[in-house]
Amino acid sequence: MPPQSSNKEFMLRGIRPSHSLTELDTSAKKSIQKQPHWLVTQAVSWMLFAVVVFCWVAVFTLTPSLNDTAKRAGAVPDYIATAVPLFFVQIFIEMIVAFTIPNTWNDYNLADGIASMSAGATQGLIELIVHRPLMILSGPYMWIWATAGFHDFAETIDWTSWSVRFAVLLAVDFCYYWLHRMGHELAFFWAAHAVHHSSEHYNLTTALRQSPFQSLFGPVFYWPLAFFIPPNVFLLHSQVNTLFQFWVHLKGIDSLGPIEWFFMTPKHHRVHHDRRVHKNYAGMFIIWDRLFGTFADEGPSLALAGTENVIYGITAPVNSYNPYTIQMQVWNQLFSRISRTSGIFSKISAWMRGPG
């Protein structure tokens, strides 16, 4: 059966839906305190984290000289496609822990996980057969660079310098922050991005739950970089940004201390997936949320909501594992709202006004 929930339900194993929010919070808290396999959960979470960090560093160290890469079209490998088998290995490890060791990741659901991976496969297939042949993602960026890019400036930059690489990562993530934020504040963008938020569970499969429609709107936010950063250098660093975001969907890691002042972490991203909260939009560097007033800490933000637990999903639950329903439900709701609205300006407003 597909998941049935309302805005006030928690997807926690062993707790009856009839309990109040306070009872749910108390029960969940006691369950965590009595968890017999806490060390196992932490060990596995940190092991998966270490693997992701290793791959992240390897992308830089194994890439040919960026000074040469910047000048040669197609010189950057598809690291995301290469990482897909590793994604599945990590998901398999997470599933084993979730289903064999009691009281670890309580809300893991096999059917939901398969649905999330199916959404990722759909997005990857459409990108392969539609987006790439038509150059929907890379074409405009390459055109801007070819016609208006500051090539002389780029020639003076040592793209192999770690400080330069870090600066490019900051620039890419700054653009991603605004892309992601608009994904929550514009209705038509939210219709695509809501696919990622539609799962009522939080695990590594959720990272793969994506919509092919988001790629139609997202690239425009990176176009300003095309004036300064060669396409291949941008492509490498944007892949690093994407790979980094996989591990933040780990549920087992709690706090990472001072790292959380600067980097996006699972703790920050769990808040982002709360259906009541539209905060923490950064991909790698949480500093953008701190600077632009969209940061929410897990403890205080949940306390304001009157609960100690994140409620995953969207306010109008999908209640289905059907891939088509997952991809199209929010779009159907948006078009239905527009059709019921009279007046051109009201229709434009309905198309633009999002949930965040």
Disulfide bonds with the S-S distance in Angstrom:
none
